[in-house]
Structure formats: C-alpha cells, structure tokens
C-alpha cells in the first residue's frame, strides 16, 4: 500500500468531483497536478516538440470535455488521464504515417525514449546494468516499466492503461524481473534477493 499515492488519488477524485460542478479552482488544482506527468509521457513519445505540445493540449481538451465520463470504480484520475494521453499519442503517431497502422506497429514509440527503471532512479552500477538489460526487452515490456516507474502507476493501473488484465501485467513484470536477475547474475553483479531486496517490487 502506497499511502502517498492513495492520498493523491483521493485528492484528485475530490477535485474532479468539484470541477464537474463548475468549481474552477478545483479544476486548476487538478490540472496543475496532472500536467507534468501527462506532458512527460507525451514528450517521451512524440519527437517533435511542437507536436508534443499540441498533443498535450488535446489531452486536456478531451479531459475537460469528458469530465462526466470518469468512473472512480475503474481506476484513478491519473490512470484515466494517462490512458487518454496514450490514445492521443497513438492518434498523433498514426497521423504522421502515410497510411493506417496498427497499434502494435507503434510499440517502439509507445515504449518511450526514457528506458531505464528508470533514468531518474539510476544511481549506481547495478541500476545502470538493469537499464541496459531492460533496453533490450520488447517494446511492450519497456512501455510497462515506463508507466510503472516513469509515471509512477501501480501495476493494476499499468494494466488498465495498456488494456491488460491485472494478472497478465503482474506475470509479465515478474517474468521480466526474473529474466533480468538471471542476466545480472551472469554478469556477477547480483540483484534482488542476493542484496536482500524483494525481486518483485514492480509487481506490487
């Protein structure tokens, strides 16, 4: 249980509820908290800065237009908003292609340009090694880790954004972590339980 995130989610649900009733101050507060993670997500996947700014603005236009559609039973406000951001990025990437493309063909871009678990967490050689190994994982796995560590989502929220079941997301995280452990062990660096840490922190 992450008390800080739980407090954030409750605070944002309250602000959204007030914003629905026309409270402009609540909307400004909500926008202020959501803007940075949404902008970071978009700019990490849309290379052109102007296009990224346009996509970010579109996300919040959609957010404002669909305030009444938010359902707290289906996830946090942050998850809901980042799902809209992901869809907006997909739309932008498709517009940049000469013909229609499937979401699977956009996997590399959706994985983002920030790969390690993740850049701001890389403090020593072990984490740098994790980053190197993670960079060689399939794009969908890198996107999952980016949402988990760059955007700070819970695993069930990552699952919702990516259209997976929570169990499937947990299995993918656990499988990837075990694979990383073996690769690092081969390099005689050691991670996880060899250092007294939980090998499945990403799956909580």
N, C-alpha and C positions, 0 to 999 in steps of 0.2 A: 504493500500500500504506500503510495506517494502522497503524503499529506499536502505538500505544496501544490501538486497538480490537482488534487481534489478541491482545494480551496479556489484555485484558478477556475476550474470548471464551474463550480457553484457561483462564483462571482460573475463569470461571463454569461451563464444562463439567466441570472438576475438582470444583468444589463440588457440582454436581448429581450427579455420579457417587458422591461420598461420601454425599450426602444420601439417595440411593437405598438405601445400605447402613445407613441409620439414624443417620448422624452428624448430631446436632442442631446442633453448632457450624457445620458446613458449610452447613446449611440457613439458619441465622440470617444468616450472611455473605452468602449468595446473596439472601435476602430483602432484606437491607439495601441491596444494590446495585440490585435490581430495583424496589423500592417507589417511589422517586421518579419514574423515567420512566413507570411504569405509572400512578401517581396523576396525574401531569401530563397524560398522554394522556386519561385518563377525565374529569378535571375540566374539560378544554378542550372536552369534547363533551357532557357531561351537566350541564345548567344548575343543577339543584337540588343543593346541597352534600351533603345527607344521602343522596340517591340516588347521588351520585358516590362517597361513602364506601362505601355498600353494594355498588356495582358493583366497586370496587377490592378490597374484601374477598372478593367472589365470585371474582374473577380468581385470587386467591391460594389460595382453597379448591380451585378447579379445578387450579391449578398443582400443589398438593400431591397431589391425588387422581390426577393423571395423570403423575407424575414418570417412571414407567416407559415412557411413550409417546414421550418425547423422542428424536429421531433426529438425531444430530450431522451426518449426511450431508445433511440437508435445511435446515440453517441454524444460526444461533447461538441460544443460550439466550434472548438478548434478543429476537430476532426471533420465536421461538416464543411467548414470553410476551406480546409486544405483539399478536401475532395473536389470542391468547386474549382480550386486553383489547379488541381491536376487535370480536370476536364478542360479548363481554359487553355492550359499548356498544350494538351493534345490537339485542340482545335487550331491553335496557332501553328503548331508543327505541321499539321495537315495542310493548312493554307500555304505554307512555304514550299510544299511539294507540288509538282506539276500534275499529279494525278492522285486519286484517292488512295489512302494507305490504311492498313490495319493497325490497331494499337500495338500489336506485337512487333511491328516493324519500327516502332518508335521507342523500343525498350531502352536503347542506349542513351537517348536524350532524357528519358524519364528517370533513368538512374542518377542523373545529375552529374555535375562536374566536381562535386566535393565527395571524395570516395572513402577515405579512411574512417574508422569508428571513433569519432570522425575528426576532421582536421583540428578542431579546437581541443580535442581530447588527446592529441598526440603529444606526449610529454617525455617519453623516453624511448629507448631502442625497442622494447617489447611491443609497444603500441605502434611504432613505425613499422615493425615487422607484420603486425596484424593488418595494417593498412595495405602493405604490399600484397599480402596474400588475398585480402578482400578485393583488391583491384582486379584480380584475375578471376573472380567469380562471375557467373552470368549476370546480365543487366538487371533482371527482376530481383535477384538477391541483393544486389547493390542498392536498388531502389528501396527495398525493405529496410536495410540498415541505415540508409539516409533518412528515411522517415522516422526510424526509431531513435537515432542519435542526433541527427542534424535538427529535425523538427521536434524531437522530444516526445513523440507519441508513444502510448502504451501499445503492446502487441495487438490487443483487440482493436485498437484504433487503426493501426497499420493495416490490419486485415480488412477493416471496413473501407479504407481509402482505396485499397488495391483490389477490392472485390473478392477477397478470400474468406474462408471460414476461419474463426479464431484457432481451431485445432490445426488447420493446414499451415497457418502462419507460424504457430509455435513449433511445429515439426520442421519447417524449413529453417527457422532460426537455430534450433537445436542441432540439426544435421550440419548446418554450415559451421557452427561453433566447434562441433566435434572434429570436423574436417580441418579447421584452422588449427586446432590443438595438435592434431597429428602432424600437420605440416611444420608447425613451430617446434614440436618436439624433435622432428627430424633435423632441424637446424640447431638443436641443442640449446634452445632458448627457454622453452617451457612457459606455459601459460596456465590459467585456470587453477585446478586443484593442486598442481605442483607448487603453486605460490600461495595456497590457502584461500583461493578465491572460488566463487561459485562459477562453474562452467556454463551456466545457463542464465546469466544475469539479463541477457537480451530477451529472454522468453517470459519474464515476469509481467 
